Amino acid sequence: MHYDLIIIGMGLSGLMAARVAAEAGKKVLIIGKGMGCLTLFSNTIDLLGKIPETVKLEDGLSQWIHDHPDHPYGKMGLEKIEEALSSFNSFFPPPYTFQSKNGTNSLVPTAAGTLRPTYLIPSTMMKGISLKKKKALIIGFQGYKDFYARRLADLFNCRGITLSLAENPQKEMTSTALARLMEQPFLRDLFSAEVKKQIRDEEIIGLPAVLGVNDPTKIRKEIEKKIGASLFEIPVPPPSIPGLRIFNRFKARLLQKGVTFLSGHPVTKVVLKGNRCEKIEVSHPPITNSYSADRFILATGRFLGGGLIADRLRILEPIFNLPVAQPGSQEKWFEGSFFDEHPIHRAGILTDVTLRPVDERGNLSFENVWVAGTILSGHHYLHEKSREGIEIVTGYWAARNAMRQ
């Protein structure tokens, strides 16, 4: 039960850290209460959505780093950000790749009828960034209540239709169910035939991001050949099928590298010796197992993933009891308007430049613990649109720094 590295958290930052350590030949255990937030929110890779589409992301990031030295990007620097993104991209070779257009952010249409700025886009969504420049047909599915094609068509000034893939058109459908249906050849044939009947002079066809879980590129090309038009996916509310694709790709490759996955059970206790963590305990009543390691990475996210918890007086990190940078008393956590940038979203763990946790005076909390992902302080990923970028970059470098020690 002894490992070179134990990673707590199975989101994108934890998966990136596991990849770095596994490729270095280390024995790795990754623990999670669930599958992380990839399957909830991640459709594209947001690096920094506040940078305008007219500005090269490299230039915008350089300025951001200069203006925000306490931000995770400020601690990493531009070269380390680029190295981590390159590592992520290498995990997704053709045909299913993540791309940027001309090194800038692009506006991707969403199921809410908005255009959302993002940086790295799955190849199945790339055609969507030209939605306003070409004639488009938006397709929805009967029973699928997270995507209303005709409403989107009105907002995007194009045409929308609703088709049925189920034997019972009134049956309520989910993203997961639709993705599984799309993986069945006879249903793809049915879908393609119906779409071909509906096409007038449209050049691109948009549909919710449900082109299968395992091989969306193959499904997309097969349908495109039959209908004679380009197909693109549109991000939808949770669950995220593109996020599930990312998780599955990482898990499959990491299992091949010998990484051990332990999901469904929380870490209930850490065993310390001085300023070192010796082992952790994972409880599955009535059984409690202990796992020891030379190094640990905490990548549990903020409030949604349970990485941070709050009572009426303060915000806490529940596993290592690390110091949390927080906006004073509870009265200062929120602003008056719901849509304001609430200070609570900047709460998080302080670290040094190597991502080891420190207190407000800069004193090291543990010498063999590193922190990665959105649990870090100094950012507001919701407002910045930087979630996946922070997770990729800090997960990568937390593991790199840990392996160097």
ABEGO torsion letter per residue (X at the ends): XBBABBBBEABAAAAAAAAAAAAAGBBBBBBBABAEAAAAABABBBABAABBAABBAAAAAAAAAAABAABAAAAAEAAAAAAAAAAAAAABBOABBBBBBGGBBBBBBBAAGBBBBBABBBAAAAAAAAAAABBBBBBBBBGBAABBAAAAAAAAGBBBBBBBABABAABBBBAAAAAAAAABAAAAAAAAAAAAAABBABABBBBBBABEAABAAAAAAAAAAAAGBBBBBBBBBOBBAAAAAAAAAAAAAAAAAGBBBBBGBBBABBBBBEABBABBBBBBOABBBBBBBABBBBBAEBAAAGABBBBAABBBBAAAGBBBBBBEBAAAABBABAABBBAAAABEBBBBAAGBBBBAAGBBABAABBBBEAABBGBBAAAAGAAAAAAAAAAAAAAAAAAAX
